[in-house]
């Protein structure tokens, strides 16, 4: 619930007012001063402070209020949808001619947050180590044309598959060998949970909250590290033994099963409703 809705609810006498944070950054546009002012008023207007992760909660509500009243609501998924399938992997790789390729993957909108510019630089360095590599980019966005132009400048267009929007993203995870996310900032990315449910090794930037590291095959590399260091880290992860079939159960045990999380959230809403 936004600030104005919270204030309206408070004025109407509603005793339960929930603010939910999903990110750790606010776009610096002409409305930024107003947004920051409103952000400061959120903890006082809400009775309950929820967030997808601790970093998001602290960013929007402040550390003191978060530590006192904050609650994490997991960005849960349906683990079985993403469970690793050798058959789907073989079919997807054959469909796109990637049977003998090392496939790195990324799922995300083409915007400043996702840092596609850096991803292409890292991938260009990775190609020096793995010349048969391919990068699969799923998503669209206002920066897509700029990213395509950058790929041309780097001479790596033939090694990138711009897949656009996909309704069957779960199948695309199956074809990948490694998931890469050098974001500039994130709340707690659902795609990172999905990729681990598919049993993928995952490499995130240190700007992604460490809460996303649910698997022993998920690591962070600092954005300050060189492209060569990133490429070496990707190669190490690529050749690290990984039982992909264990991913779905790992995510379930970590508390990100939507069936369990939804039931808990429903019970909490019922309890809160009884307070009003």
C-alpha positions in Angstrom: 0.0 0.0 0.0 1.3 3.4 -1.0 1.7 6.4 1.4 -1.5 8.2 0.3 -3.5 5.0 0.6 -2.1 4.3 4.0 -2.9 7.8 5.2 -6.4 7.5 3.8 -6.8 4.2 5.6 -5.5 5.7 8.8 -8.0 8.6 8.5 -10.8 6.1 7.9 -9.9 4.3 11.1 -8.5 1.1 9.7 -6.4 -0.6 12.3 -4.3 -2.8 10.0 -2.3 -0.9 7.4 0.5 -2.8 5.6 3.4 -1.3 3.6 5.4 -3.8 1.5 8.9 -3.0 0.1 10.2 -4.7 -3.0 13.4 -2.8 -3.9 16.4 -1.1 -2.5 16.6 1.9 -4.8 14.4 4.7 -6.0 14.8 6.2 -9.5 16.4 9.6 -9.4 14.0 11.5 -11.7 12.4 14.8 -11.2 10.0 13.3 -8.6 12.9 11.9 -6.5 12.7 14.5 -3.7 9.0 13.9 -3.3 9.5 10.1 -3.3 12.2 10.3 -0.7 9.9 12.6 1.5 7.1 10.1 1.2 9.4 7.2 2.0 10.3 8.8 5.3 6.6 8.9 6.3 5.9 5.2 5.5 6.8 3.7 8.9 4.5 6.1 10.7 1.6 5.5 8.4 1.8 1.7 8.4 1.0 -0.6 11.3 2.9 -3.5 9.6 6.1 -3.4 7.6 6.6 -6.2 5.1 9.4 -6.7 2.5 10.7 -9.2 0.1 14.0 -9.1 2.0 15.8 -7.5 4.8 17.7 -5.0 2.6 14.5 -3.8 1.0 12.8 -3.4 4.4 15.7 -1.4 5.8 15.9 0.8 2.7 12.2 1.8 2.8 11.5 1.8 6.5 14.8 2.5 8.2 16.8 0.0 10.3 15.3 0.8 13.6 11.7 0.4 12.5 12.5 -2.7 10.4 14.3 -4.4 13.3 11.4 -3.7 15.5 8.4 -4.4 13.3 9.7 -5.8 10.0 8.6 -9.1 8.5 10.0 -10.8 5.4 7.3 -12.2 3.0 9.2 -14.6 0.6 9.0 -14.1 -3.1 7.8 -17.6 -3.4 7.4 -19.7 -6.5 6.0 -23.1 -7.6 9.2 -25.2 -7.4 7.9 -28.1 -9.5 7.3 -25.8 -12.4 11.1 -25.2 -12.6 12.3 -28.7 -11.6 15.2 -29.8 -13.8 14.2 -32.0 -16.8 16.8 -33.6 -19.0 14.2 -34.1 -21.7 13.2 -30.4 -21.8 16.8 -29.4 -21.8 17.6 -31.6 -24.8 14.6 -30.4 -26.7 15.2 -26.7 -26.1 18.9 -26.9 -26.9 18.1 -28.8 -30.1 15.4 -26.3 -31.1 17.9 -23.4 -31.0 21.0 -25.3 -32.2 22.8 -25.1 -28.9 23.5 -28.8 -28.3 27.3 -28.3 -28.1 27.3 -24.8 -26.6 28.1 -23.5 -23.1 24.9 -21.5 -22.4 24.9 -18.6 -20.0 21.5 -17.1 -19.3 19.8 -14.0 -17.9 16.2 -13.1 -17.4 15.3 -9.5 -16.9 13.9 -6.3 -18.3 16.4 -4.2 -20.3 16.8 -1.3 -17.9 19.5 0.4 -15.8 18.9 -1.9 -12.8 19.8 -5.1 -14.6 23.1 -3.8 -15.9 23.1 -5.5 -19.4 25.9 -3.2 -20.5 28.2 -4.8 -17.9 26.8 -8.3 -18.6 27.9 -8.0 -22.2 31.4 -6.9 -21.2 31.7 -9.8 -18.9 30.5 -12.2 -21.5 33.0 -10.9 -24.0 35.7 -11.7 -21.5 34.2 -15.1 -20.9 34.3 -15.9 -24.6 38.1 -15.7 -24.4 37.9 -18.7 -22.0 35.0 -20.5 -23.6 34.9 -19.6 -27.3 31.8 -21.9 -27.9 29.7 -20.0 -25.3 26.3 -18.4 -26.0 24.4 -15.8 -24.0 20.6 -16.1 -23.8 18.8 -12.9 -22.9 15.2 -13.2 -22.0 13.2 -10.0 -21.7 12.5 -6.7 -23.4 12.8 -3.0 -22.5 13.7 0.5 -23.5 17.5 -0.3 -23.5 17.3 -3.3 -25.7 18.4 -1.5 -28.9 21.3 0.0 -27.0 22.4 -3.4 -25.8 22.1 -4.8 -29.4 24.3 -2.0 -30.6 26.8 -2.7 -27.9 26.9 -6.4 -28.9 27.7 -5.3 -32.5 30.5 -3.0 -31.2 32.0 -5.8 -29.1 31.7 -8.2 -32.1 29.8 -10.8 -30.1 26.3 -10.6 -31.8 26.7 -14.2 -33.2 27.1 -15.4 -29.6 23.9 -13.8 -28.2 20.3 -15.0 -28.5 17.9 -12.2 -27.8 14.9 -14.3 -26.9 12.4 -11.5 -26.1 9.5 -12.1 -23.8 8.8 -15.8 -23.1 5.7 -17.4 -21.5 7.6 -20.6 -20.8 10.6 -19.2 -19.0 10.8 -22.4 -16.9 11.8 -24.3 -20.1 14.5 -21.7 -20.9 16.2 -22.3 -17.5 16.5 -25.9 -18.5 18.7 -25.2 -21.5 21.1 -23.0 -19.6 24.3 -24.1 -18.0 24.7 -21.0 -15.7 22.6 -18.1 -14.7 24.3 -14.6 -14.5 22.9 -11.5 -12.9 25.3 -8.5 -12.5 22.6 -6.1 -11.3 23.3 -2.6 -10.0 20.5 -3.1 -7.4 17.8 -5.5 -6.5 15.2 -6.2 -3.8 15.2 -10.0 -3.9 15.0 -11.2 -7.5 12.4 -13.9 -8.2 14.4 -15.0 -11.2 17.2 -15.9 -8.9 14.9 -18.2 -6.9 13.6 -19.7 -10.1 17.1 -20.4 -11.6 18.1 -22.2 -8.4 14.9 -24.2 -8.4 16.0 -25.4 -11.9 19.3 -26.5 -10.4 21.4 -23.9 -12.1 24.7 -22.5 -10.8 24.1 -18.8 -10.3 26.5 -15.8 -10.2 25.1 -12.6 -8.8 26.7 -9.2 -8.2 27.3 -8.1 -4.7 24.5 -5.5 -5.2 22.0 -8.4 -5.1 21.0 -9.2 -1.4 22.9 -12.2 -0.1 19.5 -13.7 0.9 19.2 -14.9 -2.7 22.1 -17.4 -2.1 20.0 -20.4 -1.3 22.2 -23.0 -3.0 25.9 -23.9 -2.6 26.1 -23.3 -6.3 25.1 -19.7 -6.0 27.8 -17.0 -5.4 28.4 -13.3 -5.5 31.1 -11.4 -7.3 31.7 -7.7 -6.6 30.7 -5.2 -9.3 34.1 -3.7 -8.6 35.9 -6.9 -9.8 37.3 -6.8 -13.4 35.6 -8.4 -16.3 38.4 -10.9 -16.4 37.8 -11.8 -12.8 34.1 -12.2 -13.5 34.8 -14.4 -16.5 37.1 -16.6 -14.4 34.5 -16.9 -11.7 31.9 -17.9 -14.2 34.2 -20.6 -15.6 34.8 -22.0 -12.1 31.1 -22.2 -11.4 30.5 -23.7 -14.8 32.8 -26.7 -14.0 31.7 -27.2 -10.4 29.8 -30.5 -10.0 26.1 -29.8 -9.5 23.1 -32.1 -9.0 20.4 -30.1 -10.9 17.7 -32.4 -9.8 18.0 -31.3 -6.2 17.1 -27.6 -7.0 13.3 -27.7 -6.5 13.5 -29.5 -3.2 16.2 -27.1 -2.0 14.0 -24.1 -2.8 11.0 -25.7 -1.0 13.1 -26.3 2.1 14.3 -22.7 2.0 10.7 -21.5 2.4 10.1 -20.3 -1.1 7.3 -22.8 -2.0 4.3 -20.7 -3.0 1.8 -23.3 -1.8 3.3 -23.2 1.7 4.0 -19.5 1.7 0.4 -18.6 0.4 -1.2 -20.7 3.2 0.9 -18.9 5.8 0.1 -15.5 4.4 -3.6 -16.4 4.2 -3.6 -17.4 7.9 -1.8 -14.2 8.8 -4.4 -12.1 6.9 -7.1 -13.9 8.8 -5.4 -13.2 12.1 -4.9 -9.5 11.2 -8.5 -9.3 10.2 -9.6 -10.5 13.6 -7.7 -7.7 15.2 -9.6 -5.0 13.3 
